[in-house]
């Protein structure tokens, strides 16, 4: 994967499926019982926080790598 288009082609369908699932569950008249537990709520919160931290860390590393590359080629 050497271009932004490659990353887009991989991440966009995954994002679309996640959004589809969120909309489908959110539009249900009765929420499934397994979604009402406190364990599920904590796991969802942990998952969101984990994805945010991993994304921020990846972005930070990528930013440092690009900065070093720009300084090196200046």
PyMOL Python script that loads the backbone (N, CA, C, O; Angstrom):
from pymol import cmd

cmd.read_pdbstr("""\
ATOM      1  N   UNK A   1       0.845  -1.174   0.000  1.00  0.00           N
ATOM      2  CA  UNK A   1       0.000   0.000   0.000  1.00  0.00           C
ATOM      3  C   UNK A   1       0.887   1.233   0.000  1.00  0.00           C
ATOM      4  O   UNK A   1       1.490   1.590   1.012  1.00  0.00           O
ATOM      5  N   UNK A   2       0.949   1.853  -1.120  1.00  0.00           N
ATOM      6  CA  UNK A   2       1.885   2.952  -1.248  1.00  0.00           C
ATOM      7  C   UNK A   2       1.220   4.266  -1.635  1.00  0.00           C
ATOM      8  O   UNK A   2       1.909   5.231  -1.964  1.00  0.00           O
ATOM      9  N   UNK A   3      -0.076   4.315  -1.600  1.00  0.00           N
ATOM     10  CA  UNK A   3      -0.712   5.586  -1.928  1.00  0.00           C
ATOM     11  C   UNK A   3      -1.927   5.808  -1.029  1.00  0.00           C
ATOM     12  O   UNK A   3      -2.430   4.894  -0.375  1.00  0.00           O
ATOM     13  N   UNK A   4      -2.373   7.058  -1.025  1.00  0.00           N
ATOM     14  CA  UNK A   4      -3.566   7.387  -0.240  1.00  0.00           C
ATOM     15  C   UNK A   4      -4.793   6.678  -0.786  1.00  0.00           C
ATOM     16  O   UNK A   4      -5.700   6.331  -0.028  1.00  0.00           O
ATOM     17  N   UNK A   5      -4.828   6.461  -2.087  1.00  0.00           N
ATOM     18  CA  UNK A   5      -5.973   5.786  -2.690  1.00  0.00           C
ATOM     19  C   UNK A   5      -6.088   4.361  -2.174  1.00  0.00           C
ATOM     20  O   UNK A   5      -7.200   3.887  -1.941  1.00  0.00           O
ATOM     21  N   UNK A   6      -4.974   3.664  -1.990  1.00  0.00           N
ATOM     22  CA  UNK A   6      -5.000   2.300  -1.457  1.00  0.00           C
ATOM     23  C   UNK A   6      -5.605   2.284  -0.063  1.00  0.00           C
ATOM     24  O   UNK A   6      -6.449   1.441   0.239  1.00  0.00           O
ATOM     25  N   UNK A   7      -5.179   3.210   0.789  1.00  0.00           N
ATOM     26  CA  UNK A   7      -5.725   3.274   2.146  1.00  0.00           C
ATOM     27  C   UNK A   7      -7.209   3.589   2.109  1.00  0.00           C
ATOM     28  O   UNK A   7      -7.978   3.037   2.896  1.00  0.00           O
ATOM     29  N   UNK A   8      -7.617   4.462   1.213  1.00  0.00           N
ATOM     30  CA  UNK A   8      -9.030   4.829   1.096  1.00  0.00           C
ATOM     31  C   UNK A   8      -9.860   3.621   0.681  1.00  0.00           C
ATOM     32  O   UNK A   8     -10.954   3.410   1.205  1.00  0.00           O
ATOM     33  N   UNK A   9      -9.349   2.830  -0.253  1.00  0.00           N
ATOM     34  CA  UNK A   9     -10.085   1.671  -0.744  1.00  0.00           C
ATOM     35  C   UNK A   9     -10.241   0.593   0.328  1.00  0.00           C
ATOM     36  O   UNK A   9     -11.169  -0.213   0.262  1.00  0.00           O
ATOM     37  N   UNK A  10      -9.353   0.571   1.301  1.00  0.00           N
ATOM     38  CA  UNK A  10      -9.451  -0.419   2.375  1.00  0.00           C
ATOM     39  C   UNK A  10     -10.301   0.109   3.523  1.00  0.00           C
ATOM     40  O   UNK A  10     -11.161  -0.609   4.032  1.00  0.00           O
ATOM     41  N   UNK A  11     -10.075   1.345   3.935  1.00  0.00           N
ATOM     42  CA  UNK A  11     -10.755   1.852   5.128  1.00  0.00           C
ATOM     43  C   UNK A  11     -12.183   2.306   4.857  1.00  0.00           C
ATOM     44  O   UNK A  11     -13.016   2.242   5.761  1.00  0.00           O
ATOM     45  N   UNK A  12     -12.495   2.756   3.659  1.00  0.00           N
ATOM     46  CA  UNK A  12     -13.832   3.283   3.388  1.00  0.00           C
ATOM     47  C   UNK A  12     -14.918   2.213   3.503  1.00  0.00           C
ATOM     48  O   UNK A  12     -15.944   2.484   4.127  1.00  0.00           O
ATOM     49  N   UNK A  13     -14.754   1.013   2.937  1.00  0.00           N
ATOM     50  CA  UNK A  13     -15.799  -0.012   3.123  1.00  0.00           C
ATOM     51  C   UNK A  13     -15.980  -0.409   4.588  1.00  0.00           C
ATOM     52  O   UNK A  13     -17.104  -0.653   5.025  1.00  0.00           O
ATOM     53  N   UNK A  14     -14.893  -0.475   5.346  1.00  0.00           N
ATOM     54  CA  UNK A  14     -14.989  -0.807   6.766  1.00  0.00           C
ATOM     55  C   UNK A  14     -15.764   0.284   7.489  1.00  0.00           C
ATOM     56  O   UNK A  14     -16.639  -0.013   8.302  1.00  0.00           O
ATOM     57  N   UNK A  15     -15.454   1.538   7.203  1.00  0.00           N
ATOM     58  CA  UNK A  15     -16.170   2.659   7.806  1.00  0.00           C
ATOM     59  C   UNK A  15     -17.646   2.622   7.433  1.00  0.00           C
ATOM     60  O   UNK A  15     -18.504   2.866   8.282  1.00  0.00           O
ATOM     61  N   UNK A  16     -17.950   2.320   6.176  1.00  0.00           N
ATOM     62  CA  UNK A  16     -19.343   2.272   5.723  1.00  0.00           C
ATOM     63  C   UNK A  16     -20.113   1.161   6.440  1.00  0.00           C
ATOM     64  O   UNK A  16     -21.271   1.357   6.810  1.00  0.00           O
ATOM     65  N   UNK A  17     -19.492   0.010   6.641  1.00  0.00           N
ATOM     66  CA  UNK A  17     -20.156  -1.095   7.332  1.00  0.00           C
ATOM     67  C   UNK A  17     -20.421  -0.723   8.789  1.00  0.00           C
ATOM     68  O   UNK A  17     -21.499  -1.007   9.312  1.00  0.00           O
ATOM     69  N   UNK A  18     -19.458  -0.097   9.443  1.00  0.00           N
ATOM     70  CA  UNK A  18     -19.644   0.309  10.841  1.00  0.00           C
ATOM     71  C   UNK A  18     -20.770   1.328  10.960  1.00  0.00           C
ATOM     72  O   UNK A  18     -21.614   1.213  11.848  1.00  0.00           O
ATOM     73  N   UNK A  19     -20.794   2.313  10.086  1.00  0.00           N
ATOM     74  CA  UNK A  19     -21.857   3.316  10.123  1.00  0.00           C
ATOM     75  C   UNK A  19     -23.213   2.669   9.839  1.00  0.00           C
ATOM     76  O   UNK A  19     -24.208   3.010  10.479  1.00  0.00           O
ATOM     77  N   UNK A  20     -23.256   1.740   8.884  1.00  0.00           N
ATOM     78  CA  UNK A  20     -24.491   1.029   8.578  1.00  0.00           C
ATOM     79  C   UNK A  20     -25.008   0.280   9.802  1.00  0.00           C
ATOM     80  O   UNK A  20     -26.199   0.337  10.107  1.00  0.00           O
ATOM     81  N   UNK A  21     -24.121  -0.421  10.501  1.00  0.00           N
ATOM     82  CA  UNK A  21     -24.536  -1.162  11.694  1.00  0.00           C
ATOM     83  C   UNK A  21     -25.033  -0.230  12.790  1.00  0.00           C
ATOM     84  O   UNK A  21     -26.022  -0.534  13.458  1.00  0.00           O
ATOM     85  N   UNK A  22     -24.363   0.897  12.982  1.00  0.00           N
ATOM     86  CA  UNK A  22     -24.790   1.859  13.999  1.00  0.00           C
ATOM     87  C   UNK A  22     -26.175   2.402  13.660  1.00  0.00           C
ATOM     88  O   UNK A  22     -27.028   2.515  14.540  1.00  0.00           O
ATOM     89  N   UNK A  23     -26.402   2.736  12.407  1.00  0.00           N
ATOM     90  CA  UNK A  23     -27.700   3.277  12.004  1.00  0.00           C
ATOM     91  C   UNK A  23     -28.792   2.219  12.130  1.00  0.00           C
ATOM     92  O   UNK A  23     -29.895   2.523  12.584  1.00  0.00           O
ATOM     93  N   UNK A  24     -28.500   0.984  11.735  1.00  0.00           N
ATOM     94  CA  UNK A  24     -29.505  -0.079  11.805  1.00  0.00           C
ATOM     95  C   UNK A  24     -29.891  -0.389  13.250  1.00  0.00           C
ATOM     96  O   UNK A  24     -31.074  -0.537  13.553  1.00  0.00           O
ATOM     97  N   UNK A  25     -28.910  -0.487  14.139  1.00  0.00           N
ATOM     98  CA  UNK A  25     -29.224  -0.758  15.544  1.00  0.00           C
ATOM     99  C   UNK A  25     -29.930   0.440  16.163  1.00  0.00           C
ATOM    100  O   UNK A  25     -30.856   0.270  16.957  1.00  0.00           O
ATOM    101  N   UNK A  26     -29.508   1.639  15.812  1.00  0.00           N
ATOM    102  CA  UNK A  26     -30.127   2.842  16.366  1.00  0.00           C
ATOM    103  C   UNK A  26     -31.554   3.044  15.909  1.00  0.00           C
ATOM    104  O   UNK A  26     -32.342   3.663  16.624  1.00  0.00           O
ATOM    105  N   UNK A  27     -31.912   2.541  14.735  1.00  0.00           N
ATOM    106  CA  UNK A  27     -33.263   2.742  14.223  1.00  0.00           C
ATOM    107  C   UNK A  27     -34.231   1.630  14.633  1.00  0.00           C
ATOM    108  O   UNK A  27     -35.414   1.680  14.294  1.00  0.00           O
ATOM    109  N   UNK A  28     -33.738   0.640  15.353  1.00  0.00           N
ATOM    110  CA  UNK A  28     -34.618  -0.447  15.796  1.00  0.00           C
ATOM    111  C   UNK A  28     -35.608   0.085  16.845  1.00  0.00           C
ATOM    112  O   UNK A  28     -35.267   0.945  17.658  1.00  0.00           O
ATOM    113  N   UNK A  29     -36.825  -0.438  16.810  1.00  0.00           N
ATOM    114  CA  UNK A  29     -37.821  -0.003  17.785  1.00  0.00           C
ATOM    115  C   UNK A  29     -37.451  -0.458  19.187  1.00  0.00           C
ATOM    116  O   UNK A  29     -37.539   0.310  20.145  1.00  0.00           O
ATOM    117  N   UNK A  30     -37.045  -1.691  19.293  1.00  0.00           N
ATOM    118  CA  UNK A  30     -36.627  -2.226  20.589  1.00  0.00           C
ATOM    119  C   UNK A  30     -35.153  -2.587  20.488  1.00  0.00           C
ATOM    120  O   UNK A  30     -34.731  -3.318  19.591  1.00  0.00           O
ATOM    121  N   UNK A  31     -34.396  -2.065  21.414  1.00  0.00           N
ATOM    122  CA  UNK A  31     -32.965  -2.355  21.427  1.00  0.00           C
ATOM    123  C   UNK A  31     -32.742  -3.792  21.900  1.00  0.00           C
ATOM    124  O   UNK A  31     -33.410  -4.243  22.831  1.00  0.00           O
ATOM    125  N   UNK A  32     -31.815  -4.513  21.273  1.00  0.00           N
ATOM    126  CA  UNK A  32     -31.537  -5.878  21.736  1.00  0.00           C
ATOM    127  C   UNK A  32     -31.092  -5.884  23.201  1.00  0.00           C
ATOM    128  O   UNK A  32     -30.405  -4.971  23.660  1.00  0.00           O
ATOM    129  N   UNK A  33     -31.494  -6.923  23.918  1.00  0.00           N
ATOM    130  CA  UNK A  33     -31.224  -6.994  25.358  1.00  0.00           C
ATOM    131  C   UNK A  33     -29.735  -7.015  25.677  1.00  0.00           C
ATOM    132  O   UNK A  33     -29.313  -6.458  26.691  1.00  0.00           O
ATOM    133  N   UNK A  34     -28.931  -7.652  24.820  1.00  0.00           N
ATOM    134  CA  UNK A  34     -27.502  -7.747  25.141  1.00  0.00           C
ATOM    135  C   UNK A  34     -26.792  -6.402  25.081  1.00  0.00           C
ATOM    136  O   UNK A  34     -25.682  -6.269  25.598  1.00  0.00           O
ATOM    137  N   UNK A  35     -27.412  -5.403  24.459  1.00  0.00           N
ATOM    138  CA  UNK A  35     -26.802  -4.072  24.396  1.00  0.00           C
ATOM    139  C   UNK A  35     -27.087  -3.234  25.634  1.00  0.00           C
ATOM    140  O   UNK A  35     -26.521  -2.153  25.795  1.00  0.00           O
ATOM    141  N   UNK A  36     -27.952  -3.720  26.501  1.00  0.00           N
ATOM    142  CA  UNK A  36     -28.340  -2.932  27.674  1.00  0.00           C
ATOM    143  C   UNK A  36     -27.461  -3.196  28.891  1.00  0.00           C
ATOM    144  O   UNK A  36     -27.584  -2.492  29.894  1.00  0.00           O
ATOM    145  N   UNK A  37     -26.591  -4.176  28.831  1.00  0.00           N
ATOM    146  CA  UNK A  37     -25.762  -4.510  29.985  1.00  0.00           C
ATOM    147  C   UNK A  37     -24.677  -3.490  30.237  1.00  0.00           C
ATOM    148  O   UNK A  37     -24.234  -2.799  29.320  1.00  0.00           O
ATOM    149  N   UNK A  38     -24.247  -3.399  31.494  1.00  0.00           N
ATOM    150  CA  UNK A  38     -23.184  -2.446  31.834  1.00  0.00           C
ATOM    151  C   UNK A  38     -21.840  -2.906  31.272  1.00  0.00           C
ATOM    152  O   UNK A  38     -20.980  -2.084  30.957  1.00  0.00           O
ATOM    153  N   UNK A  39     -21.662  -4.219  31.147  1.00  0.00           N
ATOM    154  CA  UNK A  39     -20.402  -4.726  30.597  1.00  0.00           C
ATOM    155  C   UNK A  39     -20.251  -4.324  29.128  1.00  0.00           C
ATOM    156  O   UNK A  39     -19.158  -3.974  28.683  1.00  0.00           O
ATOM    157  N   UNK A  40     -21.344  -4.376  28.389  1.00  0.00           N
ATOM    158  CA  UNK A  40     -21.308  -3.970  26.986  1.00  0.00           C
ATOM    159  C   UNK A  40     -20.993  -2.477  26.880  1.00  0.00           C
ATOM    160  O   UNK A  40     -20.197  -2.066  26.035  1.00  0.00           O
ATOM    161  N   UNK A  41     -21.614  -1.672  27.730  1.00  0.00           N
ATOM    162  CA  UNK A  41     -21.362  -0.228  27.696  1.00  0.00           C
ATOM    163  C   UNK A  41     -19.909   0.093  28.006  1.00  0.00           C
ATOM    164  O   UNK A  41     -19.312   0.950  27.354  1.00  0.00           O
ATOM    165  N   UNK A  42     -19.335  -0.585  28.995  1.00  0.00           N
ATOM    166  CA  UNK A  42     -17.930  -0.320  29.327  1.00  0.00           C
ATOM    167  C   UNK A  42     -17.014  -0.812  28.212  1.00  0.00           C
ATOM    168  O   UNK A  42     -16.007  -0.171  27.911  1.00  0.00           O
ATOM    169  N   UNK A  43     -17.353  -1.946  27.596  1.00  0.00           N
ATOM    170  CA  UNK A  43     -16.522  -2.448  26.501  1.00  0.00           C
ATOM    171  C   UNK A  43     -16.581  -1.529  25.286  1.00  0.00           C
ATOM    172  O   UNK A  43     -15.567  -1.314  24.623  1.00  0.00           O
ATOM    173  N   UNK A  44     -17.750  -0.991  24.992  1.00  0.00           N
ATOM    174  CA  UNK A  44     -17.876  -0.048  23.878  1.00  0.00           C
ATOM    175  C   UNK A  44     -17.088   1.228  24.173  1.00  0.00           C
ATOM    176  O   UNK A  44     -16.397   1.750  23.298  1.00  0.00           O
ATOM    177  N   UNK A  45     -17.193   1.722  25.389  1.00  0.00           N
ATOM    178  CA  UNK A  45     -16.433   2.923  25.764  1.00  0.00           C
ATOM    179  C   UNK A  45     -14.934   2.661  25.684  1.00  0.00           C
ATOM    180  O   UNK A  45     -14.184   3.489  25.166  1.00  0.00           O
ATOM    181  N   UNK A  46     -14.497   1.518  26.192  1.00  0.00           N
ATOM    182  CA  UNK A  46     -13.075   1.168  26.102  1.00  0.00           C
ATOM    183  C   UNK A  46     -12.623   1.033  24.646  1.00  0.00           C
ATOM    184  O   UNK A  46     -11.520   1.451  24.293  1.00  0.00           O
ATOM    185  N   UNK A  47     -13.474   0.451  23.812  1.00  0.00           N
ATOM    186  CA  UNK A  47     -13.130   0.304  22.396  1.00  0.00           C
ATOM    187  C   UNK A  47     -12.970   1.636  21.698  1.00  0.00           C
ATOM    188  O   UNK A  47     -12.045   1.826  20.909  1.00  0.00           O
ATOM    189  N   UNK A  48     -13.881   2.569  21.992  1.00  0.00           N
ATOM    190  CA  UNK A  48     -13.793   3.898  21.383  1.00  0.00           C
ATOM    191  C   UNK A  48     -12.539   4.621  21.859  1.00  0.00           C
ATOM    192  O   UNK A  48     -11.829   5.235  21.062  1.00  0.00           O
ATOM    193  N   UNK A  49     -12.271   4.545  23.150  1.00  0.00           N
ATOM    194  CA  UNK A  49     -11.063   5.183  23.690  1.00  0.00           C
ATOM    195  C   UNK A  49      -9.814   4.541  23.108  1.00  0.00           C
ATOM    196  O   UNK A  49      -8.864   5.240  22.756  1.00  0.00           O
ATOM    197  N   UNK A  50      -9.807   3.216  23.002  1.00  0.00           N
ATOM    198  CA  UNK A  50      -8.657   2.504  22.432  1.00  0.00           C
ATOM    199  C   UNK A  50      -8.412   2.935  20.987  1.00  0.00           C
ATOM    200  O   UNK A  50      -7.275   3.215  20.610  1.00  0.00           O
ATOM    201  N   UNK A  51      -9.474   2.989  20.175  1.00  0.00           N
ATOM    202  CA  UNK A  51      -9.307   3.419  18.783  1.00  0.00           C
ATOM    203  C   UNK A  51      -8.798   4.849  18.696  1.00  0.00           C
ATOM    204  O   UNK A  51      -7.965   5.158  17.843  1.00  0.00           O
ATOM    205  N   UNK A  52      -9.291   5.730  19.573  1.00  0.00           N
ATOM    206  CA  UNK A  52      -8.827   7.111  19.570  1.00  0.00           C
ATOM    207  C   UNK A  52      -7.347   7.191  19.935  1.00  0.00           C
ATOM    208  O   UNK A  52      -6.583   7.910  19.289  1.00  0.00           O
ATOM    209  N   UNK A  53      -6.940   6.450  20.975  1.00  0.00           N
ATOM    210  CA  UNK A  53      -5.540   6.489  21.418  1.00  0.00           C
ATOM    211  C   UNK A  53      -4.627   5.904  20.346  1.00  0.00           C
ATOM    212  O   UNK A  53      -3.566   6.460  20.065  1.00  0.00           O
ATOM    213  N   UNK A  54      -5.029   4.790  19.747  1.00  0.00           N
ATOM    214  CA  UNK A  54      -4.205   4.176  18.700  1.00  0.00           C
ATOM    215  C   UNK A  54      -4.110   5.112  17.495  1.00  0.00           C
ATOM    216  O   UNK A  54      -3.033   5.271  16.921  1.00  0.00           O
ATOM    217  N   UNK A  55      -5.219   5.726  17.111  1.00  0.00           N
ATOM    218  CA  UNK A  55      -5.196   6.659  15.986  1.00  0.00           C
ATOM    219  C   UNK A  55      -4.334   7.881  16.265  1.00  0.00           C
ATOM    220  O   UNK A  55      -3.594   8.335  15.392  1.00  0.00           O
ATOM    221  N   UNK A  56      -4.427   8.413  17.477  1.00  0.00           N
ATOM    222  CA  UNK A  56      -3.609   9.572  17.837  1.00  0.00           C
ATOM    223  C   UNK A  56      -2.132   9.199  17.857  1.00  0.00           C
ATOM    224  O   UNK A  56      -1.292   9.968  17.389  1.00  0.00           O
ATOM    225  N   UNK A  57      -1.810   8.023  18.395  1.00  0.00           N
ATOM    226  CA  UNK A  57      -0.416   7.576  18.443  1.00  0.00           C
ATOM    227  C   UNK A  57       0.127   7.358  17.035  1.00  0.00           C
ATOM    228  O   UNK A  57       1.249   7.764  16.733  1.00  0.00           O
ATOM    229  N   UNK A  58      -0.659   6.723  16.177  1.00  0.00           N
ATOM    230  CA  UNK A  58      -0.235   6.493  14.793  1.00  0.00           C
ATOM    231  C   UNK A  58      -0.024   7.824  14.072  1.00  0.00           C
ATOM    232  O   UNK A  58       0.961   7.995  13.355  1.00  0.00           O
ATOM    233  N   UNK A  59      -0.944   8.759  14.262  1.00  0.00           N
ATOM    234  CA  UNK A  59      -0.807  10.066  13.628  1.00  0.00           C
ATOM    235  C   UNK A  59       0.436  10.799  14.132  1.00  0.00           C
ATOM    236  O   UNK A  59       1.133  11.449  13.353  1.00  0.00           O
ATOM    237  N   UNK A  60       0.712  10.695  15.427  1.00  0.00           N
ATOM    238  CA  UNK A  60       1.888  11.346  15.991  1.00  0.00           C
ATOM    239  C   UNK A  60       3.169  10.760  15.401  1.00  0.00           C
ATOM    240  O   UNK A  60       4.070  11.501  15.008  1.00  0.00           O
ATOM    241  N   UNK A  61       3.250   9.435  15.340  1.00  0.00           N
ATOM    242  CA  UNK A  61       4.437   8.787  14.772  1.00  0.00           C
ATOM    243  C   UNK A  61       4.595   9.172  13.302  1.00  0.00           C
ATOM    244  O   UNK A  61       5.701   9.478  12.857  1.00  0.00           O
ATOM    245  N   UNK A  62       3.497   9.158  12.548  1.00  0.00           N
ATOM    246  CA  UNK A  62       3.543   9.513  11.137  1.00  0.00           C
ATOM    247  C   UNK A  62       3.981  10.960  10.956  1.00  0.00           C
ATOM    248  O   UNK A  62       4.732  11.268  10.031  1.00  0.00           O
ATOM    249  N   UNK A  63       3.518  11.853  11.833  1.00  0.00           N
ATOM    250  CA  UNK A  63       3.894  13.256  11.765  1.00  0.00           C
ATOM    251  C   UNK A  63       5.394  13.419  12.021  1.00  0.00           C
ATOM    252  O   UNK A  63       6.066  14.179  11.324  1.00  0.00           O
ATOM    253  N   UNK A  64       5.918  12.703  13.025  1.00  0.00           N
ATOM    254  CA  UNK A  64       7.356  12.778  13.326  1.00  0.00           C
ATOM    255  C   UNK A  64       8.183  12.249  12.152  1.00  0.00           C
ATOM    256  O   UNK A  64       9.197  12.841  11.784  1.00  0.00           O
ATOM    257  N   UNK A  65       7.745  11.137  11.569  1.00  0.00           N
ATOM    258  CA  UNK A  65       8.470  10.562  10.428  1.00  0.00           C
ATOM    259  C   UNK A  65       8.491  11.540   9.264  1.00  0.00           C
ATOM    260  O   UNK A  65       9.538  11.723   8.642  1.00  0.00           O
ATOM    261  N   UNK A  66       7.368  12.171   8.954  1.00  0.00           N
ATOM    262  CA  UNK A  66       7.337  13.148   7.872  1.00  0.00           C
ATOM    263  C   UNK A  66       8.185  14.378   8.185  1.00  0.00           C
ATOM    264  O   UNK A  66       8.834  14.931   7.297  1.00  0.00           O
ATOM    265  N   UNK A  67       8.179  14.801   9.434  1.00  0.00           N
ATOM    266  CA  UNK A  67       9.004  15.948   9.814  1.00  0.00           C
ATOM    267  C   UNK A  67      10.480  15.629   9.615  1.00  0.00           C
ATOM    268  O   UNK A  67      11.226  16.445   9.073  1.00  0.00           O
ATOM    269  N   UNK A  68      10.899  14.459  10.048  1.00  0.00           N
ATOM    270  CA  UNK A  68      12.303  14.055   9.885  1.00  0.00           C
ATOM    271  C   UNK A  68      12.650  13.947   8.400  1.00  0.00           C
ATOM    272  O   UNK A  68      13.740  14.344   7.988  1.00  0.00           O
ATOM    273  N   UNK A  69      11.741  13.421   7.608  1.00  0.00           N
ATOM    274  CA  UNK A  69      11.976  13.311   6.164  1.00  0.00           C
ATOM    275  C   UNK A  69      12.085  14.689   5.521  1.00  0.00           C
ATOM    276  O   UNK A  69      12.936  14.907   4.658  1.00  0.00           O
ATOM    277  N   UNK A  70      11.223  15.622   5.941  1.00  0.00           N
ATOM    278  CA  UNK A  70      11.289  16.967   5.379  1.00  0.00           C
ATOM    279  C   UNK A  70      12.591  17.675   5.779  1.00  0.00           C
ATOM    280  O   UNK A  70      13.203  18.360   4.958  1.00  0.00           O
ATOM    281  N   UNK A  71      13.011  17.511   7.033  1.00  0.00           N
ATOM    282  CA  UNK A  71      14.267  18.132   7.465  1.00  0.00           C
ATOM    283  C   UNK A  71      15.443  17.517   6.731  1.00  0.00           C
ATOM    284  O   UNK A  71      16.383  18.213   6.348  1.00  0.00           O
ATOM    285  N   UNK A  72      15.384  16.200   6.535  1.00  0.00           N
ATOM    286  CA  UNK A  72      16.487  15.502   5.856  1.00  0.00           C
ATOM    287  C   UNK A  72      16.608  15.938   4.404  1.00  0.00           C
ATOM    288  O   UNK A  72      17.718  16.051   3.886  1.00  0.00           O
ATOM    289  N   UNK A  73      15.492  16.183   3.744  1.00  0.00           N
ATOM    290  CA  UNK A  73      15.538  16.544   2.317  1.00  0.00           C
ATOM    291  C   UNK A  73      15.583  18.046   2.078  1.00  0.00           C
ATOM    292  O   UNK A  73      15.559  18.481   0.927  1.00  0.00           O
ATOM    293  N   UNK A  74      15.646  18.841   3.125  1.00  0.00           N
ATOM    294  CA  UNK A  74      15.645  20.287   2.967  1.00  0.00           C
ATOM    295  C   UNK A  74      16.944  20.777   2.379  1.00  0.00           C
ATOM    296  O   UNK A  74      17.115  21.979   2.176  1.00  0.00           O
TER     297      UNK A  74
END
""", "prot")
cmd.dss("prot")
cmd.show_as("cartoon", "prot")
cmd.util.cbc("prot")
cmd.orient("prot")
